[in-house]
Amino acid sequence: MGRAAMVEEQLVHPADGREPIRDARVLEAMGRVPRSRFLPEPLRDLAYEDQPLPIGCGQTISQPYLVAFVAQLLDLQPGERLLEVGLGTGYQAAVFHALGAKVYGVEILPRLADRARRSLRAAGCRDVEVRAGDGADGWPAHAPYDAIVVSAAASAVAPALLDQLAPGGRLVAPLGPPGGEQLLCVLRKDAGGEVRRDDVMAVAFVPLAGAAADP
């Protein structure tokens, strides 16, 4: 299956009653970013299948539908600043970059951070900035962020991430304990700094590593 078929069959007309992806900009970005570049060589033939795939170090790359769904939730506008915690090999960051965001990615596993840098460069995303470190600290040097994405699950959002979210910003994260119920949540900060949480759908993510991880 190629990118065009993936967009049509998984995003525009998804199976199992999933909500179609309707944002034309997201569909275009998903059709443009080569997911195969962000996978280990033996798995590249599976790049556009409707499933998460292992990327090493006990981590996975999210299935295309979930990446598109998160991008649609964020409603990114060109020039907005986005922080991704749990960068993996950089596929989701490349989609956000294709939507015009200025992307900063933090990955706690140095091996994956190095691979993300190489994969993003190979995909033409040379201005995505990558740091190896604990995502619970965010990346204060580039804050505030219009959007933050946490790509692994914990019971709560690290306080530093909420502090680095700009007024009017939105944060998407899977919340819930490993092995328990997880919900994909959107947190929005208003102009006064108050945060509202909306639960969107049940998900299953690998656990977040580092200081924000569940004990």
Buried (B, 14 or more C-beta within 10 A) or exposed (E): EEBEEBBEBBBEEBEEEBEEBEBEBBBEBBBBBBBBBBBEEEBBEEBBBBEBBEBEBEBBBBBBBBBBBBBBBBEBEEEBBBBBBBBBBBBBBBBBBBBBBBBBBBBBBEEBBBBBBBBBBBBBBEEBBBBBBBBBBBBEEBBBBBBBBBBBBBBEBBEBBBEBBBEEBBBBBBBBEBEEEBBBBBBBBEEEEEEEEEEBEEBBBBBBBBEBBBE
